[in-house]
């Protein structure tokens, strides 16, 4: 580390945050030409993103439909984060059941032009309903429900694990920093920071 920088850091150890921010505020202000350049770049980036929005497909279309402002998007993100870490089948089944029965998946039917999104929505809707049905059903229906639930949960668990791996692949560069650093040059358009979970 630069000795001058080290000295500055030592001088500001445990400094008052308010005083530091006030002294740095002027450095954060942009003059007219710099502010105009930033505004122009931001406008070009937004226009470019909007122009490509119509061609969204795959995981990107799924993330648009199930964004984190929706309850279902939060449920899927919870599944994505937790399901990959759950080692045993019983806990995974309970997690899938808990998350899928709480979603209002039918609200998302037909919103997307993506076949993947619409098929996924139908799968989530039907699986959620199968898992939620049958608690008060008569005996033959209860038996059918139990059978369908076992088959449905196994299929849902497998499909969700695979989907979560695809989804995680959009955000996870590698299982270690070394793997992430090797992967990063292969995806040059991305902006990223590394985080170890």
MOQUITA-V444618 format. One record per helix or strand of 3 or more residues. SS is the DSSP state (A for helix, B for strand). FROM is the first residue (numbers start at 1). TO is the last residue. If there is no record, write none. Layout:
# MOQUITA-V444618
SS;FROM;TO + SS;FROM;TO
This chain:
# MOQUITA-V444618
A;3;11 + A;17;28 + A;32;53 + A;58;65 + A;71;83 + A;89;100 + A;105;108 + A;115;132 + A;139;171 + A;177;187
